[in-house]
Amino acid sequence: MRLKLYNDNTNRRDVDRVVRCLKEGGLVIYPTDTVYAIGCDIFNARGIEAVCRHKGVDPRKANLSFICDELSMVSNYAKMDNAAFKLMKRNLPGPFTFILEGNSRLPKLFKQRKTVGIRIPDNNIIRTIVEALGNPILTTSLKRDDDEILEYYTDPELIDEKFGSEVDLVVDGGIGTLEPSTVVDCTDGSAEVIRQGKGNLLL
């Protein structure tokens, strides 16, 4: 099912519909400020397993990230020193994934992981959904690792045609982009760009 939402005017009733789907373990495709992504509630094991099946990865080993609505939510799940906090504050919301050390409050399935990727996209739709949910969404790009990022990954109508049967909801936020996020590793006290994508990091 495809649900239309607007970046500059998110309908609360539609947002609540997405939130209910996530809380019930549903798998949702949604827009970000980079590519369309697929995700679930980080506390729902059934949803996590479904995301990992889509990507063909082991949930205990997969490089998956959390979408948060603001920095205060990040601190619940990851360790941020002063330098990392200031760097993220300068660059977020934005098209970046920051790799941080996880803390003791990570969900059960992620307790053995030392790091977590953090995103706060410059996209009001997904941030509003996360805010209403009250905790992060586990997220990964819609494309599978052996795929190229092709045009059908940017058009929500084509996304719904191709992936609609695999997920519970496709959030249509308009045409997306083909460029992934820039990944920044902040785990050793400095900031290292390990994948350059959309956006230029302000140091």
N, C-alpha and C positions, 0 to 999 in steps of 0.2 A: 504494500500500500504506500502511495506517495502522498505526502502532506506538505503543502506549500506554506513556508514561513518567510517573513521579510526582515532583512537585517536592520532596517530603521524603524520597524513597528511590529514587534513580535506579539502575536495574539496569545494572551495568557491561557485561554482554554486549550489552544493547540499545544502550547508548551507543556501544560499539565498532562495532556494525552501522551506526549513523548516520555515524560517522567514516569507515568504509570507503566508504560511499556518497559522502560529500563528496570524499574523496581521489580517487575515480574520476571526478570531474566531475559527480556527481549534483546534482540540484536538490531542496532539502528545504524543507518548510513546518514551522514550529516555533512554540511559544508564546514570548512575552516577558512583561514586566510591563505591557505596554500591549496593542496589537493583535497578532494572529498575523502572522508575517512569512515571507518567502521568501528563501532565500539559498543560498550555495555557498562553497566554499573560495576565498579571495582569490587563491590562486596557480594556480587552474585556469581557463585561458582558455575552455574549452568551457562550464564552469559559469557563468562571468561572462556569456558571450554568451546563455546560456539565460535567466538572470535578466533581462537587458535586453530580450530578446524578449518575455518575459512582461509587462514594464512598457511595452513599445513605445518604448524610448529608446536612444540611442547610448551605448555603454559609455564612450566618451571624454568625454561631456558630462553624463552622468547624475549626479544628486545621490543617490549611494548612500553607505551608512555601513558601518563595521566594527563587529562585536560582538566585544569583548574579554572575557576572564574576570577581569582585574584591571588595575590601573594600570600595573604593570610591563610588561605586554604593549603598552599604549598607546605607551609611550616608544620602542618599536621602529619605529613608523610615523609618529608625529606629534611636533611640537615642543610642549613644555609649559613655560611660564615658571612661576615660583614661584606667582604669583597663580592661574593656571589649575589648577596641581596641587592647591593648597589647596582651591579651589572644587570641583573634581571629587572630591577625597577626602571633602569634607563631604556631597556629594550622591549619591555612587555606592557601591554599586549602587542604581539608581533609574531612574525613567521619563524620562530626559533624553538628548538627543543634543547633544553638545558639538562645535562646529565649530572645528577646530584647523588650523594650518599643517601640511602634510605634510612629511616629511623624505626623504632620499635613498634610504631603504630601502623605499619604497612599491613594490608589485609593478609589473612592466613596463607593464601596460595603464594604470596610473595615474600614470606618471612625469610627465606633462604637467600634472597637476592641482596646484593650489597649496594646496588645502584638503582635509580629510577629516573626515567626521562620525564621531564615536566614541560607542558605546553600551556600557554595562555594566549590563544589565538586572537588576532584582531578581527573577530567576527562576533557580532552581538548575538546571533542566533544560538550558537553553541555555548557561549558563556552564560546566556540567560537560562538555557536548559540545565547547565551544571549548577548554577545558583539555586534553581528551583529543586533540583535533586538533593542538594545539600552535601554532596561529596563528589570527588572526581569521577570522570568517565575514563575507563580503560580504552585507549585509542591506538589505532594503527592505520596506515594508509590503506585505502581500498584495494589497491593493486596487490597481487601476489608477487612474491620475490622474483619469480621467473618471467614476469610480464614486463613489457615496456609500459610507460605511462602514455596511453593512447587517448585519442579524442573522446572516446566513449566514457572515460573516467571524469570528464569535465561537465557533461550534460546530464542533469538529474533525470530527464525523461529516458535517455538511453541507459543510464545507471539502473533505473527501475526495471527496464526491459531485461537487462542482463542479469541483475542480482536480486531483483524483487522477490523471487521465489526462495532465496536463501536467507532473507532477513525478515524481521517483523515490520519494519517501517523504513521508508526512505524520506528524509527531510529534504525537501526541495528549497534550496536557498539561492537559486539562480545558477548561472554558468560559473564553474570553478576555474582553477588554473591548472597548468601542467607542472608547475615547479614545486618541489618538496620543500620542507623547512630546512633551515640551516641548523646543524647539530653542534652544540658547544659543550665540551667536557669540562666540568668545574670540580672534579673530584680530587684534584691534587693541589688545590690552593691557587691555581691559575686558571685562565680560560683558554682552551684550545679548540679551534674550529676543526672538527673532524669530518664534517661534510658541509660544503658550501652549497646552499640552495638559495631560496628567495630571501632577500633582505641582507643588509650590511650591518654587522654587529658594531654597536657604539661602545668602544672600550673606555 
